[in-house]
Amino acid sequence: MLQLGTKVVIVADHFEQNLPVGDYGYIIAYDRNADNVFDYVLRVPKANRNFLVPDEDVELEEVLIQEEIDRIEREALIDYALATHNEQLFNRIMKGEVEEEEAETASTEPASPADFIRQINLKAWI
């Protein structure tokens, strides 16, 4: 449940009640009626109206901004991988593959202190 007074964005209109999709609103009340599918009463200042909305139709503004940031970051990495002909980076982004070295280090048991220092020195030398 979202807190009262939370700024949310209307992302869908599942029940086709002419919600202003894309506009923001504020949660002003919870709909506690067990026979009702709506979760919140939403005040939309631009429309100067209150709407009953289910939880699926609204999303926090911060969540939407973070999703957009992640999408832009991913697209920028794909463009960079294509521009530099970096096949490994491209495959890792597109398929979510884990590099072999990362997979090996994640699955191995903790090494002795001497082995750990040797690995650090080897990576520092390279």
Salt bridges, closest charged atoms under 4 A:
ASP23 OD1 - LYS46 NZ 3.85
ASP57 OD1 - HIS14 ND1 2.38
GLU61 OE1 - LYS7 NZ 3.75
GLU68 OE2 - ARG71 NH2 2.34
GLU75 OE2 - ARG71 NH1 2.63
GLU99 OE2 - ARG92 NH1 2.54
ASP115 OD1 - ARG118 NH2 2.23
